[in-house]
Amino acid sequence: MLEKRTKSDGRIEKEPVLENSLRIVPLQEGHITALAAMEREVFSQPWSERSFRDLLTRDYCHYFVAELVEDPLPTGMDRREEGDKGPLEGTAEKTVRAGMAGERTAAGRSFSESEGEFRGGRSKRRCRPVGIAGMVILAGEGDIDKVMVAPDMRRRGIADQLLEALLQRGREQGVTAFTLEVRRSNEAAIMLYKKHGFQQEGVRPGFYEKPAEDALILWKRQ
């Protein structure tokens, strides 16, 4: 559940996601369609669905997804009255399969495998992927190459939780140092990384494209 409050100047300020509305889970096949769509919205050079799918085949890639628990289903997809385990009349069986595969729903959103559980009667809630973070672990170092949050869900502490999950996984895997690149102008991300103990140790000139920009190289050493 999300709440809003009104600032003194009348503008609406969104509250952080309530703790029991967000969960951090490993990347699954059912997340991929939604994440690829999010990439196209956020980045000028987005990853494809194939890029995300390839991550599932590599045991040195560790990726976590932030799922927002949402309830109820979109209009026209609600469950029947309690006691009736079947789908609403007019809801085709393929809708269930689409939810489980992470395909587009009639509401224009993509959901994880939890959507299939909802529609199958095993769960009363569905989950929408709203962020992802991941790293590659090689030779005792964790290279964080993705931290992304949906534009409509930013400033709610989601990136903070995703990054902490990565660091915890790294510690469990014996990682002794973490590194990442970040755009020089991305002050919010730099503040987040510094909060978690990262420090700048270098610069990659012209590392980013569209638009061209230097990357700061940050490290967190245990």
Residue, then its C-alpha position, 0 to 999 in steps of 0.5 A: m500500500l502506498e500513502k501520500r501526504t501533502k506538503s505545506d505548499g500544497r504539492i503531493e509527496k509520496e511516502p515510502v513503500l510500506e515494509n510489508s508491501l515490498r519484497i526482494v526476491p531472486l530474478q525469475e523468468g516471470h520478471i523478464t517482460a516487465l523488466a525489459a519494458m522498464e529498461r526501455e523507459v529508463f535507459s537510452q540503450p536498454w537491455s533486451e529480454r534475451s539479455f535478462r534471460d541469459l543471466l538465469t543461465r550464469d551462476y556467477c550472476h546474482y540478480f535481485v528484483a523488488e516486487l511490489v505486492e498489489d491487490p486487487l487485480p485490474t478491473g475485469m480480472d477480480r476473483r469471484e466471491e469467496g468459495d468459487k475457485g474459478p476465474l471470472e466468467g469471460t476470463a480465458e484460460k490463456t490469461v492465467r498462462a500469460g500471468m505465469a509467463g510474465e506476459r502483458t495483462a489487460a491492464g498493460r502491466s507485466f507481473s511475476e509468477s506470483e500473478g499466476e498464483f493469484r489467478g490460480g487461487r493459491s494467493k490472494r495477492r499479485c506482485r509487480p516488479v518495480g526494480i532490479a539490481g545485480m552483480v557479477i562475482l569473479a575472483g572474490e570481487g563483486d562488479i555491480d552492473k545494474v541498479m534500476v527502479a521504475p520511475d514511478m517508484r523512486r524515492r521510496g528506498i527501493a534501490d537501498q534495499l536492492l543494494e543491501a541485498l546484493l551486498q549481503r549476497g556478496r558477503e555470503q559468497g566471500v566477496t572482499a571488494f565491490t565495484l561499480e560505475v555511475r554517471r558523474s551527474n547522478e548525484a542521487a545514486i552517488m549518495l546512495y552508494k556512499k551511504h553503503g560505504f563506496q568511495q570514488e577511486g577513479v574516472r572512466p572518461g566518456f564511458y557513457e553514451k546517449p548522452a556522453e558522460d564520464a563514469l566515476i569508479l566506486w569501490k567498497r572494500q571489506 
